[in-house]
């Protein structure tokens, strides 16, 4: 769809934090890059907001980008808010009756509420060219994901469904495709013959930060590994693509996820979980997770999760992929690290005590580093590692701007397809069941530490 075609963006749950903190700034960053884009933003929620209050909220979000005056004025002049009980059939019908197509319905709602709203939409005449955009998690397990997908397919076709994973809008993740396929250096070595192991890590120095309402019911595995990090794995490990089309990229990612299984087939041996205790990060004193406001200790929610998987295909068989993410850790670390195997033969006389060569992709901020073994300073027979680093240019818009651009244009390139969403749950369901049954102990780590001892190999730590 052409960028100059007027589109209505209806945000369900517009009174929430997601809309104010991410969606509206994302739209703002899109308008900053494409000021002529025609989009009407319609907000709907149970929250009682006046027209002036809603416009102020949009204006405040735009100011964080900031959006140039002309496209900001145009968007503010067209935007409106409609107080709606989204689970009331009559009010929901009235809301949709006031929206014209092409229409994007963005579900900024908890998954359980989104499913109920989608059920009600079966009895609503949707405008022509309606598209549905949904936040993760897509269901709560493989069975519910399949049921959710079946419900969505009663409303629109699959290519009109956009399962949003904002990680796919990060320029550094998208740059993985260029890194993989646009040079001759990496193509021949991107396989199990040359790569010994891969780690995909998203450690945060933020603690709960008042998000118990969502996080305590999700935990690190559902919040990050099951969705974001498996999507990154899909892009990292996929086969060569014929072109940069949505179907081609989606097909190759889905193929990787279908081949992905727990390492050794054992949830107990391949997974670890932990929860932070009281500690300090910089000058911030962090209470134990179980003492955070809104947390129910009986839920046994993990704040750090690590799962090892294998991609069982010809390219990657035998290579462990470790996915790890957690909160309240001493140093933020958001990286994809590929460890290369030792050279088949090192001539006698060299003294090599260096760790394996590495390719490091920093997700935030964007950078690519090669850590390579070469002659050391001093004796030419000594070997050491040197780092070659290239900073990547920041994305031309915010990640949510990238994703929303694709949704508004009807392009599924940055979306998660139904089969991929189900595969992600199929991979992680055995881990969740093992944890629920108590077969994997809940470890602890002080807030501000690097996590429990012995989780990742010591030489995986990258400064």
C-alpha positions, 0 to 999 in steps of 0.5 A: 500500500502506498504511503500516501494512502490515508489509513486509520490506526485504531489503538485499543487500550490507548489509555495504557503505558504501552501507547504513551511510552512506545506506540505514539512515539513510534508513530511520531518517529515515522512521521518525522521520517515521512512527514507526508504520511496520512494516518488518523490516530484513534484511541479507545479505552475504558479510561475517561479522557477528554479530547483535550487530554488525549491530544495532550497525551499524543503531543507529549509523546510526539515531543519525545522524538521530536516530530516536526511542526507540520506533520505533528499539527496534521496528526493532532488535528485528525486524532480523536479518542472514544471512551469504550468498554471494549468488552461491551458488544454495542460499544465496540460496534459503535466504535468500529462504525465510526472508523473507515478503511483501510483500518489497522486495529492495534491491540495494546491489551493483555492477550486474554482481553485481546482474545475476548475482543476478537471473539466479539469482532466476529459479529461486527462488520469490519471496514474494508481492508482491516488489519489486526496488530497484536502484542506478544505474547501470542497465547500462553502455550502452544495450545492457546496460540493455536486457538488464538490463531484460529480465532484471528483467521475467522476475522481476516486472512493471515496476511492481514494479521501482524503479530508485533515483535518490536525486536524485529524493528531494531536496526541491528537485528535487521542488519543481521540479514545484511551481515549474513548475505551481503559479504563473502567473508562470513558466508562460508563460515556461517555453519557448524563446521566453523562456529562452535556455539552461539549466545543470544543475551539480553541482560538488563540493569533495570529491576521490576520498575513498577511493572509487576502487573504484567511481569509477575504473570510472565517472567523472563522466559515468556517475556523475552526468550519465548518471543524476542530471542527466538525471533533473533535466533530465527534471523541469525540461523536462517538459510539464504533468501532469494529476495527481501520479501515478507514471504521469503524471510518468514519462510526461512525463519519458520524453517529454523524454528521448526528445526529448533529443539531443547538441547539434549531433549531435556528441559531439566538439563537445558534450562536454568531459572533464578530470581534476584534478591536484595542488592545495589545497582550503582546508587540504587538500592534494589529490594528482593524481587519477592518484596517488590510492590505487586509481586506474589511470591507464590507464583515462583516468577523467575527474573533470569532465564537461560535455555539452551537449544539446538537447530537440528538441520544440516547447517547447525546440528551440534551447535548449542544456542544459549538464550539468556535474559534477566533483570537487575543484573550488574551490567547491561549486556545485549549481544549475539555472540558467535564463538568460532572453533579453534583452527584445525592446525596451529604451527609448532612454536606459537604460544596461544593461550587466547580464548576462541575467536568471536563475532559480537553483535551488540543489539543496543547500541548497534555495533559489530566486533570481531575478536581475532587471534593474531601476533602479540606485541613483543615476541612474534611467537606469542599470540593474543586477541585484538578487537576490530569494531565497527559502530552501526548507524542508529535506525532511522526511526524508533523500533516501533516506528519501523514496525508500524510503518510495515503494518500501515503499509500492509507489509508482513516483513517484520511480523511474526507468522502464525506457524512461527508463533506456535513453534516458539511455544512448542520449543518452550512449553516443556521448560515451563512444564518442568519449572511448574513441576519443580524439576528445575530449582529456583536459584537466586542472585543479588541484584547488581551481580552477574547472576548465579555462578556457573550459568554461562562459560566464564570466557563468554563474558565480553567487556 
